[in-house]
Amino acid sequence: MKKLNLLLFALLLLVFTTKAQTAMDFAGNDCNGNYHHLFSDLDSGKAVLLHFYMPNCSSCPPPAQKIQMMANNINLQCPDMVRAYAFPYNNTTSCTYSANWVSTNGLSLYMPYDSGATQVAHYGGFGMPTVVLLGGLDHRIMFSTLSFSTSDTTIMRDSIMALYNAMNQTGLADMKEVVNSFSIYPNPANDNISLNINLKRPSNLLIDICDISGRQIEIISNERHDGIYLKDFNTSKLPNGNYYVRLRVDNKSATQKLTISH
């Protein structure tokens, strides 16, 4: 009997300490009557923050406020890139309380829900607050913590921007033998963009801008380069809208979406 009890304890310990690798889906109206579907958010390329709080917990709102500040800065550059949801850690907190918790703490980014017990258990959460960052077409957990620290916002910011760059680039994986990295900043852009391309070896480099139909609008560069290539380009003459910056190296190409917003 003693061995059986020890085995049961070990199994329970494994269940509660094994972290999930992927998100748990949810769909339905929030406490303000607005419909949301987690996997639809992730499939559209958004990063999603989940904040699980304990009612009457004075240490739970400040992390949410710091994370909101970081997320709002990203959303200024990349509109609607980050979404956030707030859940109580239990199933007994009312929707009225949850909506009021978000409102009184100035958490306008967060959409309030009730009944978070099943989800917080899925993410291994028994610390308050439990913070989870989700992203990608594979619905992966990019970051989670049961003990928030201010430096976590930097980790989450970098993870979100890496997701943004990955979701808005195509073809770069096929160029890994030649190109280390390809980035554009800022994006969305107003009057100027800066391009940063890291080449592994001397290569013929063609960079141009195309409209969404694929028609070439401007040639930024058509030269031979090696190593880190930095280039500024004036976008003030381009009308507002979506474009693609196309990188061609040794007969291979990659594109990155660019939004112009004057």
N, C-alpha and C positions, 0 to 999 in steps of 0.2 A: 504493500500500500504506500509506503514511504517513497519507493522508487517511482510509483505511478504519479504521486503528487509532484515530485520533482520534475518528471517529464512534462506534466501539464503546465507547471510553472514556466518551464523552459519554452514550451510552445507559445504560451501567452506572451512571454517576454519577446520572442521573435516577431510575433504579429505586431506588437506595439512599438518595436524599435526598427523595423524594416521600413525604409522610406520608399514611397512610391516614386516612379520615374516619369510618369505621365499624368496628365490632368484627369480629374473626374468631371464629366460633363454635367451641366445643369441648363435648364430652359424654363422660362415662365416669367410672369410679371414680377417686377420688384415691388417694394413697399409703396412706391408712388404710382403704381399701375402701368409701368412701362415694360414692354416685353424685351427679354434678352436671351441669347443662346450662346453659351460659352464657346462651343466648338465653331460656331459661325464666326465669332470674333477672331479666333485663332486662324481659321482657314482664310480669312480675308487679309491676313498679314499683321494683325494687331498684336501688341504685347498686352497682357492682362495681369493686373495686380489684384490679389485677394488679401483682404485684411480681416483676420478673425480676432474679435475683441471680447473681453469679459465685461458685462454690464457693471457699472459703478467702479470700473478700473481706471484710476487716475493716470496710470502710466501708458494706457493704450492709445489715446488720441495724439500725443506728441509725435510718435513715429509716423502715424498716418499723415500728419500735417507736413512733416519733412519730406516724406515720399511724394506727396502731392506737389510740393514745390518743384522737386526734380522732374516729375512727370509733366507738369505744366510747361516747363522750359523746353522739354522735348516736343510737346505738342505745338509749341509756337514755331519750331523749325519743321516739324513733320506732322501736319494737322491730323488729329484723331488717331495718332499712332498708339497711344496708351489709353486703356480703359481700366477702371478700378471698381471693385465691388467690396462692400463691407458686410460681414456676417457676424452675428453673435456666435460664441463657441458652443451654445446649447440649442435645444429645440423648444425652450419655454419662454424665450424673450419675444415679445409681441412686435409686430410690424410697426406699430405706432412708436414704440421705444427706439427701434432701429432707425427709422426715418428721422426721429428727433435727435438721436445720437449723431448722425451725419450732419444735420442742419446746425445744431448748437455748437459743434466743434469746427464749423467752417470748412467742411470737407465736400465741397461742391463737385469734385471729380468723382467721388464714390457714389455708386448706386446701392441703396440699402436693401438687404434681404433679411428674413428671419430664418430660423432653423438651420444652423450651420454645423451641427454636431457630427453628422456623417462625413461631411467634407473635411472638417478639421482633423478627424481621426484618419482619414485617407492620407492626409499630408503629414501625419506623424505629430500633430500639434497638441501639446499639453502645456506649452508656455504661452504667456499672454504678453503682447500680442503675437500671434503666429502670422507671418508675412510670407506670401508665396508669389513668385513671378513666373508666368507661363508664356510660351510663345512657340511659333513654328507650326508647319503643316503636320508635324508628328505629335503636336500637342504636348510638348515636353515641359518639364519643370526646369526652368533656367536658374532659379535661385529660390531658396527658402530658408527661414530662420525662425527659431523659437525664442531667440534672445536678441532683439534688435539693437544695433549700434549705428551711430551716424555714418560711419564708413560704408555701411551696407548700401546707402543710396548711390555711392560711386560705383559699386559692383553692379547694381541693378541698371544704372544709367548706361554703363559700357555694354552690358548684355543686350539692352534694348536697341542701342545704336548698331551693334553688330547684327542683330536680327533685321533691323531696317535695311542695312546695306545688303544683306544676303537676299532679302525678299525683293529688292529692287534691282538686282543684278542677274543677268543670264549669260551663260557661256564662259564665265571666268574659270570654272573648274577645268575646262578643256585647255586652258592656257597656262596651267600651273607649272609647266616646264620652262616657261618664258617669263611669266608675270607673277610677282609675289603678292602685289596688292594694287587696287585701283579704287580711289575714293574721290568724292566731290563734296565741297563745302563752300557755302551753306547750301542746304537743300530742304525746303524751297529757297529759291534765290530771288534777289531783287535786281540789282544792277551788275553784280559781278559774281563769278564763281572761281574757286581755286581747285585745280586738279592735281592729284598726287599719284604718280604711277611709279612703282618700284619694279624695275626690270632685272632679271637674273643675268642677262648677257646682252651685248650689243644687238639691236634689232631695228628693223624698219617699223616706224610707229606712225599710224594714221589715226587722228582723232577728229570726229565730226559730230555735228548735232543734226538729228532727224526729227521730223514731226511724227505724230502717232501713226501715220500711214506708212512711215519708212522713207519719206522723201527727204533728201539731204537739204538742210537749211544753211549750215555754215561749216567750213573746215577750220578747225582750231589749230591743228598741227599736222604736218606731213614731212617728217624728218627721221633721221637715224639717231638713236639715243642708246644710252647705257646707264645702269644704276637708277638712282632716284631722279625722276623727271617732275619738276614743278611748273605749272603753267596757270596764269590768271587769264580769264576771258570775260570780256564785257558783255553782259546779257541785256543791257538796257533797251536795245532795239527789238528784242523779241517780245511779241505780245504775250499776255498772261495765258497760261495753259500748261499742258504736259508735253514733254519732249523726251527724247532718248539721246544720251551721249554714247557714241559708239567708239569702241577702241578696237583697232585692227593691228595685229602683230603677226608677221610671218604667215599670212593667209588664214589666220584664225581671228574670230571677233567675239567681243563681249559687249553688252550694253548695260547701261544703268539709267534708271528713270530720273528725270529732272523736272521739277515743277518751278515755273516762273510765276511770281506773284509780286507785282509792283505796288 
